[in-house]
Every structure is written in C-alpha cells, then in structure tokens.
C-alpha cells in the first residue's frame, strides 16, 4: 500500500524514512559484498546501495549487479544521509539503502547509445578522447536519447513555454481556437506546400493558420490564438528549418494603430521569458551543463527598431545591401550581434519591412508605399516571429493578390470573408521549437523537436 516517491523529493528531510521508488537503472557497480546502483527518473537520480546484511543476501547483491542498464525497477528501502556529497547524482546528500528490488521491465543488454556519452559536452569528449553521440545516432534512437537529463530538461521547459503562452494570452482576454490543417489552397499563396489526396480531388497541409485566424477576427472574436502543427514543404536542410513544427499563433483586432498588437505580442514573449526564469531554473541549469550558454537577456519594454535603422547598422558594419532587400540569415545574425553590443538585449523587434519582401495580405504603409506595416521578432539574432497588419479591405486585398500572381479563385473564400465588415487587425506566428532552441542557446532546432521532420527524416 506504499505510495511511490519521486527521486527529486528524496532529500535530507526524508532521512531514515522507508520509501518505495520506481526508476531506471542508470549504472551499476559491484564491489565485494556491495552493489552501487544509480537510479534515474527524468533528470533526477540517486545512488542506491545493496549490501549484504539483514535485508540482502549475497545472491541479492549479485542479482542487483546483473540487472541491465535502462531496466525499470521498483526499490523498497530506507533513505540515509550520505557521509560526503555524492558526485554525479542530483540527490547528493542522501542515498537509498535497498531492502527489496523488483525488476518491472528488463532492457536488452546492448544499448544503441550510452546515456553518459549522450550528455557529455562535446568539448570534454574531444579533450579526453571519450565518446560523444552525433545527431543522427541520437535521432535514429530517439527514445533512448529523450531519456537523457538534457533532453528531459529541454522538453519540460518547452512544455512550460506552451503553458506560459496560454496563461498569458488567456489573462489578456484571448480565446484559444483550433483551425483546419487540411485546406483547399496554399495559406501563404506560395508553392511550398504538401499536397495530399482528398477523395476525388487534392488538398494541402496548412502552412499556417493565418487565413482562419483572420476569419475569426471577422467573426468578432477580437483576440484569438492557437497552438498546432504547421507544415512547410521547403527543401531547407539548415539548423533552424523543419518541414513540420509547432506554431504559436496570435491574431488581434486593434483600435488605432497596429503597434497595439506588436506591443501585446512582445509583452507575451517577455512574460514567457520571465516565467521560464522563475519556474525552470533547474532545467536551464541542466541544459547548460552540456551546452554552456550566456543567460538570455531582454528589455522591458522591448526594443523596437525600424528596418531602415537595422540596414543602417549593417552598412556601418560593412555590409552592402539595398533598401528593399530582405535580410539574409548571415545578416540577421550579424544584426543580432550588433544589437546585443549596442543595447544589451537578445530579444528585439524589427518594424516597417519593405513591402516587396512580404506576403500579399500585408498592409502597405500609408505614409510610404515602399514599406509595410509588418514586423519580425528576433532572439539571439534569429527570427522567431513574422507578423503584420493584414489588409482588411477586399478591393485592396484583390489588387495585392493579383500583383503577387495568385489565383483569385483559390483564395475566394478568404477574400469574401472581408466583404461583410472586417475590423483592422494584425498578428503573427511563432515557432515553438525555435524559441526553445534560442532561449537555451542550442545550435540545432532538431534538439528541440521531439520527433523532428525535415527533408531527409520521416522516422521515427
């Protein structure tokens, strides 16, 4: 009738208590009449001692030593204070003196990768010749790789981002919506879509919930958000592109100026950053042990620069680019470094992009026909959100769609949704995996996608 106890709760306060713990065998080491086990749950572990005596025979010690790594066991035992801090364990002040041990599920003796190798910083492995695990091996054996303390911490923190996103927006009066992922026309009006068979015709996987968010604004929901999969058929084999990712999308009607929306989105992200600092320090520290990184810095209110100011900073640094040219990835990163040096922030907004480089539904700037009411947001020099004021006038929207060479018949339902009165509105889409990657200072978005999909990977 005992209740299972979590390893993270086994502290000095539990000393001399009898407990029942379930976990995985991380390591085992026999020494004479004793066997030392390290028992793991997620990113927490504790040393367990099986010693010949009143509760353990020689056979039990031998049995414990022969349990294969990664097997799931139940242990009944007593929590004892350690004579000295136990290195390599999260619970350093106590150990578990085993009275009974039960194997719940036995792992095969040969593992495709060793967890100790998978959490070793690459620099350390290079220095002493010890093994580290490459990315393809990790992803081919994702179930094992996800058991590492680093992966556990990454995805706990990512869950926190979703939770904080929802909490913040619901507090601000937003309504969560769910939008179709099988659609009749390309969301962004481009060619990078996955085509799927749909009965006697073809359909597409949604590149964005964009059009449906806007329809909800037209339906007087005023403030909406959604969390869901986004599909991009781009043959981009880079550190930050996936063919399927999780979109955190926001859309909102405004009263006077689209900066009302920009400020709301920026504040939402700031609340997420603050919440992560307050609630997930253990996870941040766990990840930084393997991937050292400077703490994420941000300002309140968020720094907002106009696109022309960003271009001027780049030109000052020796970059040659035109006024209406889009930012390349190297220039994005360079601008991020320049902003960090000048303003000491890892998070900023770039506003007033050239109209020529934005989608057809982007509202032109009424004061300058070459610029638009659009914006991107950046973390550590990489874009994590692209957004804009949307055109809510059907005549102007039709003109802009024609200008972009879009088949009007395919977006007829979208344009028609603005014919019955539509408030001015704006929004944006955030990539969850990118936010996680850049907040933690990781180097590849596949580290923050649980089962990543890219042009070369469709399994596991």
N, C-alpha and C positions, 0 to 999 in steps of 0.2 A: 504493500500500500504506500510505499515511499514515493515522493514526488521527485522527478528528475530535476537536478540542479544545473544551472548554466555555469560553464567554466569561468566566464567573466565575473561571476558573483562569488567565486571562491577566493576570499581574501582572509587576512589575519583575523578578522572578526568572526570567521567561521571556524577558527581553530578548535580542535577536539570534537567537532560535530561529526556524526555519522551521515554520510551523503551517498546518493546514487547518481552517477554521471554517465551519460552516453556520449561517445565521441569516436573519432577515428584514431587508429594507431599511426602516429606520425613517424616515430622512430622507436627502436627497442635496442637495449644493450644489456647483455648478461654479464655479470661479474661475480664469480663464486656462487654464493648462496643467495644472490640478489639479482633482480632484473629491473632495470630502469626503463620505464616507458614514457614517451611524451604523448599525451592525449590531446587531440585538437578538436575544436569546434569553431568553424568560420575563421576569424583572425585571432582567436584566443587559444592558448594552450597551457598545459600544466604538466609538471613531472609527477609520475605515479611510480611508487616503489612496491615491488612484490618481493618480500623477504621471507626466507624460511623461518617459521616460528609458530605461534599459536594458531594463526589463521591460514598459513600457507605451507604446503609441503614442498619437497624438492621437485616432485612431479609438476606441481602448480607453477613453480618458477620456470621450469623447462617449457611447460605449455605456453606460458606468457611470452617467453623469449622467441617461440616459434610462430607466433601469430604474425601473419604477413602485414606489411605496411599497407595503410589505407583501409584495412578491415574495420568494420564498425563493431564496437564492443560496449557492453554495459559493465560498469565497475561499481562495486559497493566497497566503501572504505571510509577511513577517518581522515579528516583534514588536520595536518600537523604544520606547525611553524617550521620554516627552514632555518638551519643553523647559519647559513650565509645565503646571499641572494643567488637565485638560480638563473644563470645566464642562458639565453636562447629561448626562454619562456616568457610569456606575457605576465603570468602569475609568478612573480619572483620571490615572494615572501612565504609561500606555503607550498606543500607538496601533498600528494594523496597517498596514504598508506593503504594498500589494497587488501581487502578481506576476501572478496569473491570477484571473479571475472567471467563474463559470458560473451561468447562471440555471436553477434547478431547476424552479421553478413561478412563472409570471408572474401577478401580481394585476391585476385590472381597474384602469384609470386613475382611475375615480371611486369613492371610498370613501364609504359611508353616514355615517361619522363619522371625525373625525381623532383619533388616539390622544393627541396632545398636548393637545387640548381635553378629552378624556375623563379625563385625570389632573390637570387644573388644579383647585386648590381653588376652591370657588365664590366665596369672598370675594375672591380675586385677580381672578377674571373680572369681578366686579361693579365692582371698583376701577378697572380699566383698560379696560373695555369689550370685553375679549376673550371669545370664545365658551366656554361650558361646555356639557356634554351632559346633557340631562334624562333622568330614569329610564326613561320609556317608549321613548325613542330607543335607550338602552343595551340594554334588554331585547328590543326588536324586532330588534336587530342584535347579539345576544348573543355570537356567535362573534368578532366584532371586539372587543367590549368586554372579553371574557375575556382578550384579548392584552395589556391594559394592565398595567403593572408593579404597580398596586394590586390588580387582580383576581388576578393570578398569586400575589401575596403572601397575599391573603385565603384562597385555596383551598389553598395549600401549608400554611398554618397550620391550616386546618380538617382537612386530612389528618392533621396532627400531633395534633390533639385525638382523632381516632379511634384513632390508633396508641397514644397515651398511655393512653387509656381501656382498650384491650385489654391493653396491657402491665401496667398497674397491677392490673387485676382478675385476670388470669391469675396474677400474682405472689401475689395474695391467695387463690388456690385456687379461683377461679370457673371454671365451664365455659361456653363460648360455645354458645348454642343458636340454631336457626332456627325461627321459628313461622309458621303459616299466615297469609296475608294475605287469603284468601277464606274467609269464615266464615258460619255459619248464623244467628247472632244478633248484635245490636249489642253490642260489647265493653263499653261503659260504660252500657248499659241506656237510652240516650237515643235521640233521633230524628235526630241529626246524622250520618247515615251515608250513604254512596254505595251505592245498590242496583244490582246487576249481574244480568244474565240468566245463569242457571246451568242449562243443559239445560231441563228442564220445570218448573223452579222458580226462585226468586230467592235470591240470596246477597248478602253485604255485604262491602265492603272494610274491613279491620280498622282500628278507631280506636286500637287499642293491642294489644300482645302480652300484655296483662295476664292474661287467663284462662289462657293456655298457660304463661306463666312460673310461675303458681301450681300448675298441674298437674304441672310438672316438680319443684317442691318436694315435692308429694305423692308423687312417684315417687322420692324420696330423693336428688335431685341436690344438695340443700343450698344451693348457691350458684350462681346462673346469671345470665348477661347475654346480651343480643342487640343487634345493630345492624341496623336495617332501616327501610323506609318505613312511615309512619303516615298514615292518611287521615282528614280531618275535613271533613264537608260543612257547614261553618259559613259563612254569608254575611257574613264579617267582613273588611271592607276596611280593615285597620289596618296600622300599621307593623310589627307583630310576628306577624300570623297568616298562615298558608299552609294550603291545602287538602291539600297533601302535603308532609311533612317527614321528616327522618331522626330516628328515635328511638334514643336510647342508654338501654336499659332494664336494670334490675337487680332481682333478687329473691333473698331470702336467708332461710333458717331461722335463728332465734335461740334462745338457751338460757334467758335470764332476763327480758330486757326489750327492747322494740322499739328503744330507743336504741342498742343494739348495731349495728343496721342503719343507723340515722341517722348514727352516727359513721363507719361504714365507707363510706357514700356520700359524706359530707362530705370524708373523707380522700382518697377517689378524686379528687374535684374539685380538692382542694388539690394533689395530685400532678400533675394535668394543668396547673394554673396554674404550678407550679414548672417543669415540663418545658418549657412554652412560653417562659418567661423564659430558660431555659438554652439551648434549641435554635433558637429562632425570632426572635432579636433583629433580624436583618436584615429579616425580613418585617414585624415590628411597626413598625420604623422606616420602612419603605417606605410602609405604610398611613398612618402618622401624618403623612407629608409632605402627603398630600392631605386627610386627615381628622384634624387635631390632636386629641389626647385625653390626659388625665392617665393615667399608668400605673395598671394595675389593682392594687388593694390587697386583701389578705386576711390573716386572722389564723390562727395555729396555737396551740391548737385553734380550730376555727371557732366564731364567736359564735352561741349559740342563745338565742333569746328565746321566751317563751310568747306565744300570740296575744293574751291579755289585756294583756300588757305593751306589745305593739305598739299595741293600741287605746288604751291609756292615753297613750302618746306622741303619738298623733294627736289625742286630745282635748285634750291640753295645748297642742297647736299650733292649736287652734280648730276641729277637725273634729268634727261631730256624727254619731255612728254608734252603733248598738245593739251589745250584747254578742254577739249571734248573727248579725250582719250580715257578709256576705263583703266582702273588700277590693275596692273599685273600682280601675280602672287608675290614676286620678289619686292615690288614697290610697296605693296600692303605691309609686308614685314618690316621693310626699312622705315616706313612712316610710323609704324608701331614703336620702333626703337627711338625715333626722333621725338615722338610724343612723350614717351617714357622719360627721356632725358630732360625735356623741357617742362613737363607738367607733373611728373612722378605719378603717373596712373597707367594701369594695364587695361583700363576699360574706357572707351570714348566713342563718340558719335561723329560720323561724317555726314553732313547735311547738304542738300542742294546739288545732287548729282546732275551731270549733263543729261538732257532729255534723250539724246541719241543712243545712250547705252542702257536705257531702262525699258521694261515691258510696255506693251501698247496701252495698258489700262492706267498708266502713271499720269497724274495730273501735271500739266505744264505749269511752270512758274508764271503767274500773271504779270510779273514785273520784268521777266527776261525770257523770251521764247526759246532760248538755247538751254536753259536749265529747267529743273523739275522739282516738285515738292516731294522729294524722295531722300532716303537716308539709309545708311548701313551702320551697324554697331560692331565694334571690334574688341576682342580680348587678346592680349599679348600679340598684337599685330596681325590677327587673323579674323576674317569676317565670321560672325556668328548669327547675324540677323540682317535680312534685307527687307526694306519696307518702303511704303509710300502712301501719300494721299491718293485715293483712287478716283478716277473720273466717274462722276455720278450722273452726268448729262448724256443721254443716249445718242444724241446727234454728234457730240464731240467724240464719244467713245467709238462710234461707227467710223468717223473720219480717221481716228488714230489706228483702228484695226486695219482699214484699207491701206494706210501708209505703211504698215508692217507686213502687208501682203497676206493677211489672214482671211481664210474662207469665212465670210459672214454667216453663211448658212449653219456652219458648225458651232458658232457661238450665239446663235439667235436667241436661245433661252436666256443666256447671260445678259445680252443687251436688253431684251424685253423686260427683264426684272427691274430695270431703272425707268420704265415708261410710266409707272404709276406713282411717282413721287418717291425720291430717294434722298436721305439726308447726306450732307458732306461727311465723309468718313475716311479713315486711314487704318493701317495695321502693319503687320509684319510676321515673318516666320523665323523661328529659332531652331537650330539643330541641336537636339539634346546631347548627342554624342560629342559634338564639337565643344559645347560648353563644358562638359565634364573633362574632356581632354585638356582644354586650355586652362581651366581653373586649376587643375592639378599639375600643369606644366609637363604633360606627357607629349610624346612625339609622334604618335600614330593613332588615328581615330579607331582603328581595329582593337586597340586596347580598351576602348570604352564602349564597344558594341558587343553585346553578349555573344551573338552568333552572327558575325559580320557577313554582309553580302556585297561583293564587288565584282567587276567584270570577270575575274578569274576564280571566284569562290562562290559555290552554291551549297556547300555542305560544310560541317554538319548542320 
